[in-house]
Amino acid sequence: MEFPADENVLVGLDRADDAGVYKISDNLAIIQTVDFFTPIVDDPYWFGQIAAANALSDVYAMGGVPKTAMNLVAFPVKDMDISVLRQIIQGGLDKMKEAGVVVLGGHSVEDKELKYGLSVTGFIHPDRILIKRNLRLNDRLILTKPLGTGIINTAIKGGLADPEIIETVTQLMATLNKDAMETMNSYPVHACTDITGFGLLGHMAEMVNESPFGIRLASKDIPIIPATFDYAGMGLVPAGAHNNRIFRECMVNFSPSIDPLMQDILFDPQTSGGLLICVDRKDAEGLLADLQKRGIKESAIIGEVVSDSAGKISVD
């Protein structure tokens, strides 16, 4: 399949990155992305917030600033009260206001299954674009949100999650990666991605694929939402985690000491997860400290770029 080409496309389909980037001038490029999904929480307002935060995240992962958005809605108008849609849209609007994003319009269709999300456009300087595949030897990897949303959302759907955990994971998924982006942009960051449906190891595999380097993860340093191990032990691991493992396990070497439940968590598909930032090792501790000062308390250095095992991820 041959796609249209343009010399001003700086990041396109050939790179399979978090978003596309098109050069407007020597000082300006636009970032474009789109994302929408079915409800993952029962509250319509919070679903709108989470869906908006998730869609905006790809722009932040590129190091850019989201500026405009368009709503994307699929709604079962014959089976669901229109007030539900109003709450979803309001949640999305409030999150976009928080991000400083202007809503220009959107599109809706009647569908048996409810869906909501955004098409987003952001700005960035052409020389400051962050892509996935730009690892540097000895760089450190910082994760800005804890893992476990896929497993806990499965528990929520099964009616097994405690109210406190539901509130924790809902707030986490609705949190923008805006502060993390602004903080990392003050440092010599070499690569970045956001952790969503492919799980930590799936997105990390995209970073290391065809790289001359490998990645070594320290499992004990990886932040995880409380109760995730408990729910995983109950078998509440989503099908997406198993699919992620099947697709990428050939690129991952687990130490014999790594608990099988931990392996499931590392493949767990996340919703509106954190940024995974690859930064020069001499600046990693400073960046981590600044992230935590901005209120991103659970951010952590979880691994490093190594010279051995090119294109592979080792989990210790």
C-alpha positions as CSV (number, residue, x, y, z in Angstrom):
1,M,0.0,0.0,0.0
2,E,1.5,3.3,-1.1
3,F,0.7,6.4,1.0
4,P,0.9,10.0,-0.2
5,A,4.3,11.6,0.5
6,D,5.3,15.2,1.4
7,E,8.8,16.5,2.2
8,N,7.3,18.4,5.2
9,V,6.2,15.3,7.0
10,L,8.7,15.0,9.8
11,V,7.1,12.0,11.6
12,G,4.8,9.8,9.5
13,L,3.5,6.3,9.0
14,D,7.0,5.0,8.2
15,R,8.0,5.6,11.9
16,A,4.9,4.4,13.6
17,D,5.3,6.9,16.4
18,D,2.9,8.3,19.0
19,A,1.6,11.0,16.6
20,G,2.3,12.5,13.2
21,V,4.3,15.7,12.8
22,Y,4.1,18.1,9.8
23,K,6.5,21.1,9.3
24,I,4.8,24.5,8.8
25,S,7.9,26.7,8.9
26,D,11.4,26.7,10.3
27,N,10.0,27.5,13.7
28,L,6.7,25.6,13.8
29,A,5.4,22.1,13.2
30,I,2.0,20.7,14.0
31,I,1.4,17.4,15.9
32,Q,-1.7,15.4,14.9
33,T,-3.2,12.5,16.7
34,V,-6.6,10.8,17.3
35,D,-7.9,8.4,20.0
36,F,-11.3,7.2,21.2
37,F,-12.6,4.2,23.1
38,T,-15.5,2.6,24.9
39,P,-16.2,3.5,28.6
40,I,-13.8,2.1,31.2
41,V,-15.5,3.6,34.2
42,D,-19.2,3.8,35.1
43,D,-19.3,7.6,35.7
44,P,-20.0,9.4,32.4
45,Y,-18.3,12.6,33.5
46,W,-15.1,10.8,34.5
47,F,-15.1,8.7,31.4
48,G,-15.1,12.0,29.4
49,Q,-12.2,13.3,31.4
50,I,-10.2,10.1,31.0
51,A,-10.8,9.8,27.3
52,A,-9.7,13.4,26.7
53,A,-6.6,13.0,28.9
54,N,-5.7,9.9,26.9
55,A,-6.1,11.6,23.6
56,L,-4.0,14.6,24.6
57,S,-1.2,12.4,25.9
58,D,0.3,11.6,22.5
59,V,1.0,15.3,21.9
60,Y,2.7,15.5,25.3
61,A,4.8,12.4,24.5
62,M,6.2,14.1,21.5
63,G,7.2,17.1,23.6
64,G,4.5,19.3,22.2
65,V,1.7,21.5,23.4
66,P,-1.9,20.5,22.4
67,K,-3.8,23.5,21.0
68,T,-7.0,22.4,19.3
69,A,-9.3,19.4,19.4
70,M,-12.4,18.0,17.8
71,N,-14.8,15.7,19.6
72,L,-15.5,12.2,18.3
73,V,-18.7,10.5,19.5
74,A,-20.5,7.3,18.9
75,F,-23.8,7.2,20.9
76,P,-26.7,4.7,21.2
77,V,-29.3,7.5,21.1
78,K,-32.3,5.0,21.1
79,D,-31.0,3.1,24.1
80,M,-29.4,5.7,26.3
81,D,-30.5,9.1,27.7
82,I,-28.9,12.1,26.1
83,S,-28.0,13.4,29.5
84,V,-25.3,10.7,29.6
85,L,-23.7,12.2,26.5
86,R,-23.9,15.7,28.0
87,Q,-21.9,14.5,31.1
88,I,-19.3,12.8,28.9
89,I,-18.8,15.9,26.8
90,Q,-18.6,18.1,29.9
91,G,-15.9,15.9,31.3
92,G,-14.0,16.2,28.1
93,L,-14.4,19.9,27.9
94,D,-13.3,20.4,31.5
95,K,-10.1,18.4,30.9
96,M,-9.4,20.3,27.7
97,K,-9.8,23.6,29.6
98,E,-7.3,22.4,32.1
99,A,-4.9,21.6,29.2
100,G,-5.5,25.0,27.5
101,V,-7.0,23.4,24.5
102,V,-9.7,25.0,22.3
103,V,-12.5,22.8,21.0
104,L,-13.3,23.6,17.3
105,G,-16.1,21.1,16.6
106,G,-16.4,17.4,16.1
107,H,-18.5,14.6,14.6
108,S,-21.0,12.2,16.0
109,V,-22.6,9.0,14.7
110,E,-25.4,6.8,16.1
111,D,-23.9,3.5,17.2
112,K,-25.0,0.6,19.4
113,E,-21.8,0.9,21.4
114,L,-20.9,4.2,23.2
115,K,-17.5,5.7,22.3
116,Y,-15.8,9.0,22.9
117,G,-12.4,10.6,22.2
118,L,-10.7,13.4,20.5
119,S,-8.8,14.4,17.4
120,V,-6.0,16.7,18.6
121,T,-3.6,19.2,17.0
122,G,-0.5,20.4,18.9
123,F,2.4,22.7,18.3
124,I,6.2,22.0,18.5
125,H,9.4,23.4,17.2
126,P,10.7,21.2,14.4
127,D,14.1,20.8,16.2
128,R,12.5,19.7,19.5
129,I,10.4,16.7,18.4
130,L,10.7,13.7,20.7
131,I,10.4,10.3,19.0
132,K,10.5,6.8,20.4
133,R,13.5,5.4,18.6
134,N,16.3,7.7,19.8
135,L,17.9,5.8,22.7
136,R,21.4,6.7,23.7
137,L,23.8,4.4,25.5
138,N,23.6,4.7,29.4
139,D,20.5,6.8,29.3
140,R,18.1,6.3,32.2
141,L,14.4,5.6,31.8
142,I,11.9,7.4,33.9
143,L,8.2,6.3,34.2
144,T,5.8,9.0,35.5
145,K,2.7,7.0,36.4
146,P,2.3,3.6,38.2
147,L,1.1,0.5,36.3
148,G,-2.0,-1.5,36.7
149,T,-4.9,0.3,35.2
150,G,-5.9,-2.5,32.8
151,I,-6.0,-5.1,35.6
152,I,-7.9,-2.8,38.0
153,N,-10.4,-1.8,35.3
154,T,-11.0,-5.5,34.8
155,A,-11.7,-5.8,38.5
156,I,-14.0,-2.8,38.3
157,K,-16.0,-4.4,35.4
158,G,-16.3,-7.5,37.5
159,G,-17.6,-5.6,40.5
160,L,-14.6,-6.7,42.6
161,A,-12.7,-3.4,43.1
162,D,-12.9,-1.5,46.4
163,P,-14.2,2.1,46.2
164,E,-10.9,3.5,47.3
165,I,-9.0,1.7,44.5
166,I,-11.7,2.8,42.0
167,E,-11.2,6.5,43.0
168,T,-7.4,6.1,42.9
169,V,-7.3,4.6,39.4
170,T,-9.9,7.0,38.1
171,Q,-8.0,10.1,39.2
172,L,-4.8,8.6,37.9
173,M,-6.2,8.0,34.4
174,A,-7.8,11.5,34.3
175,T,-4.4,13.2,35.2
176,L,-2.8,15.0,32.3
177,N,0.8,14.4,31.3
178,K,1.1,18.2,30.9
179,D,3.3,18.7,34.0
180,A,5.5,15.8,33.1
181,M,6.0,17.2,29.5
182,E,6.8,20.7,30.7
183,T,9.3,19.4,33.3
184,M,11.1,17.0,30.9
185,N,11.4,19.8,28.2
186,S,13.9,21.5,30.5
187,Y,16.3,18.5,30.2
188,P,18.2,16.8,27.4
189,V,15.6,14.1,26.8
190,H,16.5,11.8,23.9
191,A,13.3,9.8,23.5
192,C,9.8,9.5,24.9
193,T,6.5,7.6,24.6
194,D,3.4,7.3,26.6
195,I,2.3,4.0,28.1
196,T,-1.1,2.9,26.8
197,G,-2.6,-0.2,25.2
198,F,0.5,-2.1,24.5
199,G,1.6,-2.0,28.1
200,L,5.0,-1.0,29.5
201,L,6.9,-3.7,27.7
202,G,5.0,-3.3,24.5
203,H,5.8,0.4,24.2
204,M,9.3,-0.2,25.4
205,A,9.7,-2.8,22.6
206,E,8.8,-0.1,20.1
207,M,11.6,2.1,21.5
208,V,14.2,-0.6,21.3
209,N,13.1,-2.3,18.1
210,E,15.9,-2.2,15.5
211,S,18.1,-0.3,18.0
212,P,21.8,-1.0,18.4
213,F,21.1,-0.9,22.2
214,G,19.1,-2.9,24.7
215,I,17.2,-1.9,27.8
216,R,17.6,-3.3,31.3
217,L,14.7,-2.9,33.7
218,A,14.8,-3.1,37.5
219,S,11.5,-4.6,38.4
220,K,11.7,-3.5,42.0
221,D,11.8,0.1,41.0
222,I,8.7,0.1,38.8
223,P,5.8,1.9,40.5
224,I,2.6,-0.2,40.6
225,I,-0.9,0.8,41.8
226,P,-1.8,-0.7,45.2
227,A,-3.9,-3.9,44.9
228,T,-2.8,-4.7,41.3
229,F,-0.9,-7.8,42.5
230,D,-4.0,-8.9,44.4
231,Y,-6.3,-8.6,41.4
232,A,-3.8,-10.2,39.1
233,G,-3.6,-13.1,41.5
234,M,-7.4,-13.5,41.2
235,G,-6.9,-14.0,37.5
236,L,-8.3,-10.5,36.6
237,V,-5.7,-10.0,33.8
238,P,-7.3,-8.5,30.6
239,A,-7.0,-10.3,27.3
240,G,-5.0,-7.4,26.0
241,A,-2.2,-8.3,28.4
242,H,-2.0,-11.8,27.0
243,N,-2.1,-10.4,23.4
244,N,0.7,-8.0,24.3
245,R,2.8,-10.9,25.7
246,I,2.3,-13.0,22.6
247,F,3.3,-10.2,20.3
248,R,6.4,-9.0,22.2
249,E,7.7,-11.7,24.5
250,C,10.3,-12.7,21.9
251,M,12.0,-9.3,22.7
252,V,11.9,-9.8,26.5
253,N,14.2,-11.8,28.7
254,F,12.9,-12.2,32.3
255,S,15.2,-13.1,35.1
256,P,14.0,-16.4,36.7
257,S,13.3,-14.5,39.9
258,I,10.5,-12.4,38.3
259,D,7.1,-13.4,39.6
260,P,4.6,-14.4,36.8
261,L,2.2,-11.9,38.2
262,M,4.8,-9.1,37.7
263,Q,5.2,-10.3,34.1
264,D,1.5,-9.9,33.6
265,I,1.6,-6.4,35.0
266,L,4.4,-5.4,32.8
267,F,2.3,-6.4,29.7
268,D,-0.9,-4.9,31.2
269,P,-2.6,-2.5,28.7
270,Q,-2.8,0.9,30.3
271,T,-5.4,3.6,29.8
272,S,-4.0,7.2,29.9
273,G,-0.7,6.0,31.4
274,G,2.4,7.9,32.1
275,L,5.3,9.1,30.0
276,L,8.3,6.9,29.6
277,I,11.2,9.3,29.3
278,C,14.7,8.5,28.1
279,V,17.2,11.0,29.5
280,D,21.0,11.4,29.8
281,R,22.1,9.6,32.9
282,K,23.8,12.6,34.4
283,D,20.4,14.5,34.4
284,A,18.1,11.6,35.5
285,E,18.2,12.3,39.2
286,G,17.6,16.0,38.6
287,L,14.7,15.4,36.3
288,L,13.2,12.9,38.7
289,A,13.4,15.4,41.6
290,D,11.8,18.1,39.5
291,L,9.0,15.7,38.4
292,Q,8.3,14.9,42.1
293,K,8.4,18.6,43.0
294,R,5.6,19.2,40.3
295,G,3.5,16.7,42.2
296,I,4.3,13.6,40.1
297,K,5.2,11.7,43.2
298,E,5.2,8.2,41.9
299,S,7.6,8.9,39.0
300,A,10.7,6.6,39.2
301,I,13.9,5.7,37.4
302,I,13.1,2.1,36.3
303,G,15.9,1.2,33.9
304,E,18.8,2.0,31.6
305,V,20.0,1.7,28.1
306,V,22.7,-0.8,27.7
307,S,25.2,-1.9,25.0
308,D,24.5,-5.6,25.1
309,S,21.3,-7.5,23.9
310,A,20.6,-5.1,21.1
311,G,16.9,-4.8,20.4
312,K,16.0,-6.7,23.6
313,I,14.6,-5.9,27.1
314,S,16.0,-7.6,30.1
315,V,13.9,-7.6,33.3
316,D,15.8,-8.2,36.6
